[in-house]
Amino acid sequence: MARLQSQRGFALIELIAAIVMINIGILAILLTLNSGQVTLRRSAELSTASVVADKHMERFRALPYDSIYLDTASLDAINADTTSLGTIYRGDSAYSATQVNQTCSPLVAACTPSQTVTGPDGRTYRIDTYIVWTTPAGGDPVKQATVVVRRSTGSTALARTVSTFGENF
């Protein structure tokens, strides 16, 4: 029987292979944890944006029908704004050049078409509000309020809430 050659250094190769395998496993676990953390952060942001949108819409629900409108001067300022903030506001699908508006004095949050607020998570959000006349099929004209919440520095909508208000509701 032939004897095997010397096995010197074989344990070292096994050790290196085992370390490489362990490192691959640890890397996979770290990537999974990082992905989960990113998903949780995004989910928390979307959830907070929904709460901010609902809270803002509740302001309209608490108002009498005749008090649901946007401030004329504030709308004029946004329509004249050539920066990205004005462009984002006018570029939304809910925007109409003929929004329901009148002078709001004193100017309150419910009358302000665009504002920045701090959410309960400490992040800053931009709330854009649109109020337009719409007439459902076979019905009387109603006011449709749309509240869109975005990051304060972005254009992507994180949350959107739409509600309809009528005199006979």
VMD Tcl script that builds the backbone (N, CA, C; Angstrom):
set m [mol new atoms 507]
animate dup $m
set s [atomselect $m all]
$s set {name element resname resid chain x y z} {
  {N N MET 1 A 0.811 -1.161 0.000}
  {CA C MET 1 A 0.000 0.000 0.000}
  {C C MET 1 A 0.865 1.238 0.000}
  {N N ALA 2 A 0.444 2.130 -0.834}
  {CA C ALA 2 A 1.221 3.362 -0.901}
  {C C ALA 2 A 0.733 4.314 0.175}
  {N N ARG 3 A 1.676 4.895 0.768}
  {CA C ARG 3 A 1.374 5.846 1.824}
  {C C ARG 3 A 1.155 7.232 1.227}
  {N N LEU 4 A 0.189 7.999 1.777}
  {CA C LEU 4 A -0.067 9.349 1.288}
  {C C LEU 4 A 1.119 10.234 1.563}
  {N N GLN 5 A 1.236 11.206 0.720}
  {CA C GLN 5 A 2.306 12.163 0.893}
  {C C GLN 5 A 2.057 12.981 2.157}
  {N N SER 6 A 2.959 13.750 2.551}
  {CA C SER 6 A 2.859 14.582 3.757}
  {C C SER 6 A 1.677 15.546 3.640}
  {N N GLN 7 A 0.981 15.734 4.736}
  {CA C GLN 7 A -0.181 16.611 4.750}
  {C C GLN 7 A 0.121 17.932 5.456}
  {N N ARG 8 A 1.335 18.323 5.455}
  {CA C ARG 8 A 1.714 19.574 6.102}
  {C C ARG 8 A 1.022 20.742 5.409}
  {N N GLY 9 A 0.442 21.645 6.201}
  {CA C GLY 9 A -0.215 22.833 5.665}
  {C C GLY 9 A -1.668 22.608 5.291}
  {N N PHE 10 A -2.141 21.378 5.305}
  {CA C PHE 10 A -3.525 21.097 4.924}
  {C C PHE 10 A -4.504 21.700 5.926}
  {N N ALA 11 A -4.207 21.659 7.214}
  {CA C ALA 11 A -5.072 22.231 8.250}
  {C C ALA 11 A -5.186 23.746 8.057}
  {N N LEU 12 A -4.153 24.380 7.620}
  {CA C LEU 12 A -4.173 25.828 7.384}
  {C C LEU 12 A -5.137 26.184 6.257}
  {N N ILE 13 A -5.146 25.384 5.195}
  {CA C ILE 13 A -6.063 25.614 4.073}
  {C C ILE 13 A -7.501 25.405 4.527}
  {N N GLU 14 A -7.737 24.385 5.334}
  {CA C GLU 14 A -9.082 24.151 5.879}
  {C C GLU 14 A -9.531 25.323 6.750}
  {N N LEU 15 A -8.639 25.835 7.553}
  {CA C LEU 15 A -8.944 26.963 8.435}
  {C C LEU 15 A -9.298 28.212 7.627}
  {N N ILE 16 A -8.538 28.498 6.608}
  {CA C ILE 16 A -8.817 29.663 5.757}
  {C C ILE 16 A -10.160 29.496 5.055}
  {N N ALA 17 A -10.443 28.292 4.555}
  {CA C ALA 17 A -11.732 28.046 3.898}
  {C C ALA 17 A -12.880 28.236 4.888}
  {N N ALA 18 A -12.719 27.774 6.106}
  {CA C ALA 18 A -13.764 27.935 7.128}
  {C C ALA 18 A -13.974 29.409 7.461}
  {N N ILE 19 A -12.915 30.177 7.572}
  {CA C ILE 19 A -13.016 31.616 7.869}
  {C C ILE 19 A -13.732 32.345 6.733}
  {N N VAL 20 A -13.426 31.997 5.499}
  {CA C VAL 20 A -14.093 32.613 4.346}
  {C C VAL 20 A -15.587 32.313 4.377}
  {N N MET 21 A -15.941 31.065 4.668}
  {CA C MET 21 A -17.360 30.685 4.727}
  {C C MET 21 A -18.084 31.443 5.845}
  {N N ILE 22 A -17.462 31.561 6.987}
  {CA C ILE 22 A -18.068 32.294 8.109}
  {C C ILE 22 A -18.243 33.768 7.743}
  {N N ASN 23 A -17.258 34.354 7.094}
  {CA C ASN 23 A -17.347 35.765 6.686}
  {C C ASN 23 A -18.489 35.982 5.692}
  {N N ILE 24 A -18.661 35.051 4.768}
  {CA C ILE 24 A -19.771 35.170 3.810}
  {C C ILE 24 A -21.103 35.119 4.552}
  {N N GLY 25 A -21.222 34.213 5.515}
  {CA C GLY 25 A -22.448 34.124 6.314}
  {C C GLY 25 A -22.707 35.389 7.115}
  {N N ILE 26 A -21.681 35.930 7.748}
  {CA C ILE 26 A -21.830 37.169 8.536}
  {C C ILE 26 A -22.201 38.328 7.620}
  {N N LEU 27 A -21.582 38.415 6.462}
  {CA C LEU 27 A -21.901 39.481 5.516}
  {C C LEU 27 A -23.357 39.401 5.071}
  {N N ALA 28 A -23.846 38.199 4.809}
  {CA C ALA 28 A -25.247 38.026 4.406}
  {C C ALA 28 A -26.183 38.483 5.526}
  {N N ILE 29 A -25.862 38.154 6.756}
  {CA C ILE 29 A -26.686 38.576 7.901}
  {C C ILE 29 A -26.669 40.089 8.035}
  {N N LEU 30 A -25.512 40.722 7.901}
  {CA C LEU 30 A -25.418 42.176 8.005}
  {C C LEU 30 A -26.206 42.877 6.900}
  {N N LEU 31 A -26.139 42.350 5.691}
  {CA C LEU 31 A -26.898 42.939 4.588}
  {C C LEU 31 A -28.396 42.817 4.832}
  {N N THR 32 A -28.829 41.699 5.383}
  {CA C THR 32 A -30.244 41.506 5.702}
  {C C THR 32 A -30.690 42.489 6.778}
  {N N LEU 33 A -29.888 42.662 7.808}
  {CA C LEU 33 A -30.224 43.614 8.871}
  {C C LEU 33 A -30.282 45.041 8.334}
  {N N ASN 34 A -29.334 45.400 7.481}
  {CA C ASN 34 A -29.325 46.742 6.902}
  {C C ASN 34 A -30.559 46.969 6.036}
  {N N SER 35 A -30.917 45.979 5.229}
  {CA C SER 35 A -32.105 46.088 4.383}
  {C C SER 35 A -33.359 46.241 5.238}
  {N N GLY 36 A -33.439 45.486 6.318}
  {CA C GLY 36 A -34.573 45.595 7.232}
  {C C GLY 36 A -34.654 46.966 7.882}
  {N N GLN 37 A -33.511 47.514 8.239}
  {CA C GLN 37 A -33.478 48.838 8.862}
  {C C GLN 37 A -33.951 49.913 7.873}
  {N N VAL 38 A -33.523 49.830 6.636}
  {CA C VAL 38 A -33.952 50.784 5.616}
  {C C VAL 38 A -35.460 50.672 5.394}
  {N N THR 39 A -35.972 49.459 5.341}
  {CA C THR 39 A -37.408 49.242 5.150}
  {C C THR 39 A -38.205 49.793 6.329}
  {N N LEU 40 A -37.733 49.564 7.529}
  {CA C LEU 40 A -38.416 50.090 8.720}
  {C C LEU 40 A -38.423 51.612 8.736}
  {N N ARG 41 A -37.308 52.223 8.368}
  {CA C ARG 41 A -37.226 53.688 8.347}
  {C C ARG 41 A -38.202 54.250 7.320}
  {N N ARG 42 A -38.253 53.642 6.148}
  {CA C ARG 42 A -39.168 54.096 5.087}
  {C C ARG 42 A -40.623 53.904 5.518}
  {N N SER 43 A -40.911 52.783 6.123}
  {CA C SER 43 A -42.261 52.503 6.603}
  {C C SER 43 A -42.684 53.506 7.675}
  {N N ALA 44 A -41.781 53.825 8.586}
  {CA C ALA 44 A -42.085 54.803 9.639}
  {C C ALA 44 A -42.345 56.176 9.029}
  {N N GLU 45 A -41.573 56.545 8.014}
  {CA C GLU 45 A -41.762 57.841 7.358}
  {C C GLU 45 A -43.112 57.909 6.654}
  {N N LEU 46 A -43.483 56.836 5.953}
  {CA C LEU 46 A -44.779 56.799 5.264}
  {C C LEU 46 A -45.932 56.840 6.266}
  {N N SER 47 A -45.782 56.125 7.353}
  {CA C SER 47 A -46.813 56.106 8.396}
  {C C SER 47 A -46.979 57.493 9.013}
  {N N THR 48 A -45.884 58.149 9.309}
  {CA C THR 48 A -45.948 59.498 9.883}
  {C C THR 48 A -46.558 60.471 8.885}
  {N N ALA 49 A -46.196 60.359 7.618}
  {CA C ALA 49 A -46.764 61.238 6.592}
  {C C ALA 49 A -48.275 61.046 6.508}
  {N N SER 50 A -48.746 59.821 6.624}
  {CA C SER 50 A -50.195 59.572 6.612}
  {C C SER 50 A -50.881 60.219 7.805}
  {N N VAL 51 A -50.253 60.146 8.956}
  {CA C VAL 51 A -50.811 60.778 10.151}
  {C C VAL 51 A -50.862 62.291 9.978}
  {N N VAL 52 A -49.802 62.870 9.426}
  {CA C VAL 52 A -49.763 64.322 9.194}
  {C C VAL 52 A -50.862 64.728 8.210}
  {N N ALA 53 A -51.052 63.951 7.139}
  {CA C ALA 53 A -52.100 64.251 6.150}
  {C C ALA 53 A -53.485 64.149 6.780}
  {N N ASP 54 A -53.726 63.100 7.552}
  {CA C ASP 54 A -55.030 62.935 8.197}
  {C C ASP 54 A -55.304 64.062 9.198}
  {N N LYS 55 A -54.289 64.434 9.943}
  {CA C LYS 55 A -54.455 65.515 10.921}
  {C C LYS 55 A -54.816 66.825 10.224}
  {N N HIS 56 A -54.154 67.086 9.103}
  {CA C HIS 56 A -54.454 68.315 8.358}
  {C C HIS 56 A -55.866 68.266 7.764}
  {N N MET 57 A -56.270 67.111 7.255}
  {CA C MET 57 A -57.619 66.975 6.692}
  {C C MET 57 A -58.673 67.143 7.780}
  {N N GLU 58 A -58.376 66.698 8.983}
  {CA C GLU 58 A -59.326 66.852 10.090}
  {C C GLU 58 A -59.616 68.324 10.378}
  {N N ARG 59 A -58.671 69.195 10.096}
  {CA C ARG 59 A -58.923 70.643 10.256}
  {C C ARG 59 A -60.086 71.081 9.377}
  {N N PHE 60 A -60.115 70.570 8.144}
  {CA C PHE 60 A -61.203 70.926 7.228}
  {C C PHE 60 A -62.524 70.323 7.693}
  {N N ARG 61 A -62.460 69.110 8.185}
  {CA C ARG 61 A -63.686 68.453 8.645}
  {C C ARG 61 A -64.298 69.168 9.846}
  {N N ALA 62 A -63.485 69.890 10.589}
  {CA C ALA 62 A -63.978 70.615 11.767}
  {C C ALA 62 A -64.536 71.996 11.408}
  {N N LEU 63 A -64.314 72.431 10.163}
  {CA C LEU 63 A -64.755 73.766 9.747}
  {C C LEU 63 A -66.156 73.732 9.147}
  {N N PRO 64 A -66.873 74.838 9.259}
  {CA C PRO 64 A -68.134 74.946 8.514}
  {C C PRO 64 A -67.836 74.962 7.012}
  {N N TYR 65 A -68.790 74.539 6.213}
  {CA C TYR 65 A -68.615 74.436 4.771}
  {C C TYR 65 A -68.106 75.748 4.153}
  {N N ASP 66 A -68.661 76.876 4.578}
  {CA C ASP 66 A -68.271 78.175 4.008}
  {C C ASP 66 A -66.843 78.588 4.364}
  {N N SER 67 A -66.239 77.923 5.330}
  {CA C SER 67 A -64.877 78.266 5.758}
  {C C SER 67 A -63.811 77.389 5.123}
  {N N ILE 68 A -64.212 76.533 4.199}
  {CA C ILE 68 A -63.245 75.644 3.541}
  {C C ILE 68 A -62.798 76.297 2.234}
  {N N TYR 69 A -61.625 76.886 2.280}
  {CA C TYR 69 A -61.045 77.552 1.114}
  {C C TYR 69 A -59.571 77.810 1.389}
  {N N LEU 70 A -58.838 78.224 0.372}
  {CA C LEU 70 A -57.435 78.591 0.507}
  {C C LEU 70 A -57.302 80.106 0.418}
  {N N ASP 71 A -56.249 80.627 1.016}
  {CA C ASP 71 A -56.017 82.066 1.024}
  {C C ASP 71 A -55.575 82.553 -0.356}
  {N N THR 72 A -56.251 83.582 -0.861}
  {CA C THR 72 A -55.976 84.121 -2.196}
  {C C THR 72 A -54.541 84.626 -2.322}
  {N N ALA 73 A -54.073 85.400 -1.342}
  {CA C ALA 73 A -52.723 85.964 -1.418}
  {C C ALA 73 A -51.664 84.858 -1.409}
  {N N SER 74 A -51.880 83.828 -0.602}
  {CA C SER 74 A -50.922 82.715 -0.544}
  {C C SER 74 A -50.902 81.941 -1.858}
  {N N LEU 75 A -52.082 81.743 -2.456}
  {CA C LEU 75 A -52.140 81.069 -3.758}
  {C C LEU 75 A -51.440 81.884 -4.833}
  {N N ASP 76 A -51.651 83.203 -4.815}
  {CA C ASP 76 A -50.987 84.061 -5.786}
  {C C ASP 76 A -49.469 83.972 -5.641}
  {N N ALA 77 A -48.991 83.914 -4.402}
  {CA C ALA 77 A -47.547 83.818 -4.162}
  {C C ALA 77 A -46.994 82.495 -4.694}
  {N N ILE 78 A -47.722 81.411 -4.490}
  {CA C ILE 78 A -47.262 80.107 -5.002}
  {C C ILE 78 A -47.310 80.081 -6.529}
  {N N ASN 79 A -48.356 80.642 -7.114}
  {CA C ASN 79 A -48.459 80.663 -8.575}
  {C C ASN 79 A -47.359 81.512 -9.206}
  {N N ALA 80 A -46.870 82.520 -8.472}
  {CA C ALA 80 A -45.795 83.367 -8.987}
  {C C ALA 80 A -44.410 82.801 -8.669}
  {N N ASP 81 A -44.350 81.817 -7.791}
  {CA C ASP 81 A -43.082 81.236 -7.350}
  {C C ASP 81 A -42.460 80.429 -8.491}
  {N N THR 82 A -41.237 80.805 -8.885}
  {CA C THR 82 A -40.558 80.102 -9.975}
  {C C THR 82 A -39.535 79.098 -9.460}
  {N N THR 83 A -39.416 78.974 -8.132}
  {CA C THR 83 A -38.488 77.987 -7.579}
  {C C THR 83 A -39.120 76.605 -7.668}
  {N N SER 84 A -38.376 75.621 -7.232}
  {CA C SER 84 A -38.883 74.246 -7.297}
  {C C SER 84 A -40.117 74.046 -6.423}
  {N N LEU 85 A -40.244 74.802 -5.325}
  {CA C LEU 85 A -41.408 74.643 -4.454}
  {C C LEU 85 A -42.694 75.003 -5.191}
  {N N GLY 86 A -42.679 76.112 -5.905}
  {CA C GLY 86 A -43.848 76.507 -6.686}
  {C C GLY 86 A -44.118 75.546 -7.827}
  {N N THR 87 A -43.061 75.091 -8.463}
  {CA C THR 87 A -43.200 74.152 -9.575}
  {C C THR 87 A -43.776 72.825 -9.101}
  {N N ILE 88 A -43.322 72.350 -7.955}
  {CA C ILE 88 A -43.839 71.090 -7.399}
  {C C ILE 88 A -45.316 71.248 -7.058}
  {N N TYR 89 A -45.684 72.365 -6.440}
  {CA C TYR 89 A -47.082 72.594 -6.071}
  {C C TYR 89 A -47.967 72.599 -7.319}
  {N N ARG 90 A -47.568 73.372 -8.319}
  {CA C ARG 90 A -48.375 73.469 -9.542}
  {C C ARG 90 A -48.339 72.197 -10.377}
  {N N GLY 91 A -47.320 71.372 -10.190}
  {CA C GLY 91 A -47.180 70.151 -10.981}
  {C C GLY 91 A -47.978 68.968 -10.455}
  {N N ASP 92 A -48.614 69.109 -9.302}
  {CA C ASP 92 A -49.375 68.000 -8.745}
  {C C ASP 92 A -50.672 67.795 -9.523}
  {N N SER 93 A -51.121 66.550 -9.598}
  {CA C SER 93 A -52.344 66.231 -10.345}
  {C C SER 93 A -53.589 66.875 -9.733}
  {N N ALA 94 A -53.543 67.232 -8.461}
  {CA C ALA 94 A -54.700 67.854 -7.801}
  {C C ALA 94 A -54.768 69.360 -8.058}
  {N N TYR 95 A -53.707 69.931 -8.635}
  {CA C TYR 95 A -53.659 71.374 -8.846}
  {C C TYR 95 A -54.661 71.821 -9.908}
  {N N SER 96 A -55.294 72.956 -9.639}
  {CA C SER 96 A -56.158 73.620 -10.607}
  {C C SER 96 A -55.917 75.114 -10.475}
  {N N ALA 97 A -55.881 75.806 -11.590}
  {CA C ALA 97 A -55.676 77.254 -11.546}
  {C C ALA 97 A -56.882 77.962 -10.934}
  {N N THR 98 A -57.993 77.278 -10.847}
  {CA C THR 98 A -59.214 77.882 -10.291}
  {C C THR 98 A -59.590 77.196 -8.982}
  {N N GLN 99 A -58.718 77.298 -8.019}
  {CA C GLN 99 A -58.993 76.692 -6.720}
  {C C GLN 99 A -59.971 77.565 -5.932}
  {N N VAL 100 A -60.648 76.935 -4.980}
  {CA C VAL 100 A -61.575 77.658 -4.111}
  {C C VAL 100 A -60.732 78.534 -3.194}
  {N N ASN 101 A -60.895 79.859 -3.309}
  {CA C ASN 101 A -60.074 80.753 -2.500}
  {C C ASN 101 A -60.799 82.048 -2.173}
  {N N GLN 102 A -60.359 82.650 -1.110}
  {CA C GLN 102 A -60.778 83.983 -0.695}
  {C C GLN 102 A -59.786 84.450 0.354}
  {N N THR 103 A -59.909 85.689 0.786}
  {CA C THR 103 A -58.979 86.222 1.766}
  {C C THR 103 A -59.218 85.554 3.112}
  {N N CYS 104 A -58.148 85.076 3.696}
  {CA C CYS 104 A -58.200 84.398 4.994}
  {C C CYS 104 A -57.501 85.294 6.010}
  {N N SER 105 A -58.277 85.902 6.887}
  {CA C SER 105 A -57.685 86.803 7.867}
  {C C SER 105 A -58.279 86.512 9.233}
  {N N PRO 106 A -57.469 86.145 10.183}
  {CA C PRO 106 A -56.022 85.927 10.113}
  {C C PRO 106 A -55.709 84.632 9.365}
  {N N LEU 107 A -54.516 84.578 8.810}
  {CA C LEU 107 A -54.096 83.407 8.054}
  {C C LEU 107 A -53.879 82.238 9.012}
  {N N VAL 108 A -54.627 81.166 8.825}
  {CA C VAL 108 A -54.513 79.983 9.675}
  {C C VAL 108 A -54.033 78.808 8.831}
  {N N ALA 109 A -53.635 77.732 9.495}
  {CA C ALA 109 A -53.069 76.570 8.795}
  {C C ALA 109 A -54.030 75.987 7.767}
  {N N ALA 110 A -55.327 75.993 8.067}
  {CA C ALA 110 A -56.303 75.409 7.138}
  {C C ALA 110 A -56.399 76.200 5.836}
  {N N CYS 111 A -56.060 77.472 5.844}
  {CA C CYS 111 A -56.146 78.319 4.642}
  {C C CYS 111 A -54.846 78.343 3.835}
  {N N THR 112 A -53.788 77.807 4.385}
  {CA C THR 112 A -52.474 77.917 3.766}
  {C C THR 112 A -52.274 76.798 2.741}
  {N N PRO 113 A -52.034 77.146 1.481}
  {CA C PRO 113 A -51.896 76.110 0.444}
  {C C PRO 113 A -50.638 75.255 0.583}
  {N N SER 114 A -49.570 75.799 1.131}
  {CA C SER 114 A -48.337 75.030 1.289}
  {C C SER 114 A -47.651 75.463 2.576}
  {N N GLN 115 A -47.277 74.487 3.375}
  {CA C GLN 115 A -46.623 74.791 4.639}
  {C C GLN 115 A -45.691 73.662 5.028}
  {N N THR 116 A -44.763 73.969 5.904}
  {CA C THR 116 A -43.817 72.979 6.398}
  {C C THR 116 A -44.103 72.741 7.873}
  {N N VAL 117 A -44.178 71.471 8.252}
  {CA C VAL 117 A -44.443 71.106 9.641}
  {C C VAL 117 A -43.434 70.047 10.085}
  {N N THR 118 A -43.288 69.933 11.394}
  {CA C THR 118 A -42.458 68.886 11.957}
  {C C THR 118 A -43.380 67.777 12.442}
  {N N GLY 119 A -43.136 66.575 11.964}
  {CA C GLY 119 A -43.963 65.437 12.345}
  {C C GLY 119 A -43.592 64.914 13.719}
  {N N PRO 120 A -44.391 63.989 14.244}
  {CA C PRO 120 A -44.099 63.424 15.554}
  {C C PRO 120 A -42.782 62.644 15.604}
  {N N ASP 121 A -42.243 62.297 14.435}
  {CA C ASP 121 A -40.966 61.593 14.382}
  {C C ASP 121 A -39.777 62.550 14.336}
  {N N GLY 122 A -40.046 63.863 14.386}
  {CA C GLY 122 A -38.981 64.854 14.364}
  {C C GLY 122 A -38.537 65.256 12.966}
  {N N ARG 123 A -39.056 64.610 11.922}
  {CA C ARG 123 A -38.715 64.971 10.543}
  {C C ARG 123 A -39.583 66.128 10.074}
  {N N THR 124 A -39.087 66.839 9.080}
  {CA C THR 124 A -39.819 67.964 8.521}
  {C C THR 124 A -40.552 67.514 7.267}
  {N N TYR 125 A -41.833 67.863 7.182}
  {CA C TYR 125 A -42.676 67.495 6.040}
  {C C TYR 125 A -43.297 68.742 5.445}
  {N N ARG 126 A -43.549 68.682 4.158}
  {CA C ARG 126 A -44.240 69.767 3.462}
  {C C ARG 126 A -45.663 69.311 3.161}
  {N N ILE 127 A -46.631 70.131 3.554}
  {CA C ILE 127 A -48.037 69.819 3.302}
  {C C ILE 127 A -48.536 70.761 2.217}
  {N N ASP 128 A -48.979 70.201 1.095}
  {CA C ASP 128 A -49.593 70.978 0.029}
  {C C ASP 128 A -51.087 70.674 0.036}
  {N N THR 129 A -51.895 71.725 0.015}
  {CA C THR 129 A -53.346 71.574 0.064}
  {C C THR 129 A -53.961 72.148 -1.198}
  {N N TYR 130 A -54.925 71.418 -1.753}
  {CA C TYR 130 A -55.629 71.835 -2.956}
  {C C TYR 130 A -57.124 71.730 -2.674}
  {N N ILE 131 A -57.871 72.777 -2.988}
  {CA C ILE 131 A -59.320 72.739 -2.837}
  {C C ILE 131 A -59.931 73.208 -4.150}
  {N N VAL 132 A -60.707 72.328 -4.767}
  {CA C VAL 132 A -61.307 72.635 -6.064}
  {C C VAL 132 A -62.793 72.316 -6.028}
  {N N TRP 133 A -63.522 72.957 -6.937}
  {CA C TRP 133 A -64.931 72.632 -7.128}
  {C C TRP 133 A -65.014 71.410 -8.016}
  {N N THR 134 A -65.914 70.518 -7.702}
  {CA C THR 134 A -66.171 69.370 -8.556}
  {C C THR 134 A -67.663 69.051 -8.473}
  {N N THR 135 A -68.184 68.499 -9.537}
  {CA C THR 135 A -69.611 68.160 -9.561}
  {C C THR 135 A -69.749 66.677 -9.856}
  {N N PRO 136 A -70.201 65.911 -8.858}
  {CA C PRO 136 A -70.428 64.492 -9.110}
  {C C PRO 136 A -71.577 64.304 -10.099}
  {N N ALA 137 A -71.619 63.175 -10.767}
  {CA C ALA 137 A -72.672 62.904 -11.750}
  {C C ALA 137 A -74.042 63.047 -11.100}
  {N N GLY 138 A -74.845 63.936 -11.663}
  {CA C GLY 138 A -76.203 64.133 -11.184}
  {C C GLY 138 A -76.302 64.801 -9.832}
  {N N GLY 139 A -75.234 65.439 -9.378}
  {CA C GLY 139 A -75.258 66.048 -8.048}
  {C C GLY 139 A -74.978 67.535 -8.064}
  {N N ASP 140 A -74.967 68.098 -6.899}
  {CA C ASP 140 A -74.641 69.510 -6.731}
  {C C ASP 140 A -73.127 69.681 -6.645}
  {N N PRO 141 A -72.620 70.879 -6.994}
  {CA C PRO 141 A -71.180 71.125 -6.864}
  {C C PRO 141 A -70.733 70.963 -5.405}
  {N N VAL 142 A -69.569 70.367 -5.232}
  {CA C VAL 142 A -68.988 70.166 -3.912}
  {C C VAL 142 A -67.529 70.627 -3.937}
  {N N LYS 143 A -66.969 70.832 -2.756}
  {CA C LYS 143 A -65.558 71.172 -2.645}
  {C C LYS 143 A -64.792 69.884 -2.389}
  {N N GLN 144 A -63.742 69.696 -3.167}
  {CA C GLN 144 A -62.883 68.530 -2.971}
  {C C GLN 144 A -61.533 69.013 -2.456}
  {N N ALA 145 A -61.186 68.583 -1.260}
  {CA C ALA 145 A -59.902 68.952 -0.664}
  {C C ALA 145 A -58.936 67.783 -0.804}
  {N N THR 146 A -57.733 68.112 -1.256}
  {CA C THR 146 A -56.670 67.119 -1.373}
  {C C THR 146 A -55.487 67.610 -0.560}
  {N N VAL 147 A -54.986 66.758 0.315}
  {CA C VAL 147 A -53.805 67.075 1.118}
  {C C VAL 147 A -52.698 66.126 0.691}
  {N N VAL 148 A -51.561 66.700 0.293}
  {CA C VAL 148 A -50.413 65.912 -0.157}
  {C C VAL 148 A -49.247 66.215 0.775}
  {N N VAL 149 A -48.648 65.164 1.316}
  {CA C VAL 149 A -47.500 65.324 2.211}
  {C C VAL 149 A -46.257 64.807 1.506}
  {N N ARG 150 A -45.222 65.659 1.522}
  {CA C ARG 150 A -43.938 65.317 0.897}
  {C C ARG 150 A -42.826 65.563 1.908}
  {N N ARG 151 A -41.647 65.024 1.612}
  {CA C ARG 151 A -40.472 65.439 2.392}
  {C C ARG 151 A -40.288 66.931 2.139}
  {N N SER 152 A -39.716 67.616 3.095}
  {CA C SER 152 A -39.559 69.061 2.922}
  {C C SER 152 A -38.613 69.405 1.782}
  {N N THR 153 A -37.782 68.469 1.380}
  {CA C THR 153 A -36.804 68.740 0.320}
  {C C THR 153 A -37.055 67.942 -0.952}
  {N N GLY 154 A -38.186 67.249 -1.045}
  {CA C GLY 154 A -38.407 66.413 -2.219}
  {C C GLY 154 A -39.730 66.689 -2.889}
  {N N SER 155 A -39.939 66.041 -4.012}
  {CA C SER 155 A -41.178 66.237 -4.759}
  {C C SER 155 A -42.093 65.013 -4.714}
  {N N THR 156 A -41.573 63.879 -4.268}
  {CA C THR 156 A -42.360 62.654 -4.239}
  {C C THR 156 A -43.385 62.712 -3.105}
  {N N ALA 157 A -44.627 62.397 -3.440}
  {CA C ALA 157 A -45.686 62.384 -2.434}
  {C C ALA 157 A -45.539 61.155 -1.547}
  {N N LEU 158 A -45.509 61.379 -0.231}
  {CA C LEU 158 A -45.444 60.281 0.723}
  {C C LEU 158 A -46.844 59.842 1.122}
  {N N ALA 159 A -47.773 60.799 1.170}
  {CA C ALA 159 A -49.159 60.490 1.541}
  {C C ALA 159 A -50.082 61.462 0.821}
  {N N ARG 160 A -51.282 60.983 0.503}
  {CA C ARG 160 A -52.280 61.808 -0.183}
  {C C ARG 160 A -53.640 61.444 0.399}
  {N N THR 161 A -54.371 62.475 0.826}
  {CA C THR 161 A -55.706 62.285 1.382}
  {C C THR 161 A -56.672 63.178 0.628}
  {N N VAL 162 A -57.816 62.623 0.224}
  {CA C VAL 162 A -58.821 63.376 -0.512}
  {C C VAL 162 A -60.144 63.249 0.231}
  {N N SER 163 A -60.850 64.371 0.370}
  {CA C SER 163 A -62.161 64.356 1.016}
  {C C SER 163 A -63.068 65.356 0.305}
  {N N THR 164 A -64.352 65.063 0.304}
  {CA C THR 164 A -65.329 65.902 -0.369}
  {C C THR 164 A -66.236 66.549 0.662}
  {N N PHE 165 A -66.521 67.832 0.455}
  {CA C PHE 165 A -67.365 68.592 1.371}
  {C C PHE 165 A -68.506 69.227 0.601}
  {N N GLY 166 A -69.701 69.077 1.094}
  {CA C GLY 166 A -70.860 69.671 0.456}
  {C C GLY 166 A -71.722 70.386 1.473}
  {N N GLU 167 A -72.534 71.308 1.020}
  {CA C GLU 167 A -73.406 72.049 1.924}
  {C C GLU 167 A -74.419 71.131 2.599}
  {N N ASN 168 A -74.842 70.109 1.901}
  {CA C ASN 168 A -75.894 69.234 2.424}
  {C C ASN 168 A -75.357 67.944 3.023}
  {N N PHE 169 A -74.079 67.884 3.305}
  {CA C PHE 169 A -73.509 66.662 3.868}
  {C C PHE 169 A -73.750 66.624 5.360}
}
mol reanalyze $m
mol bondsrecalc $m
mol representation Tube
mol addrep $m
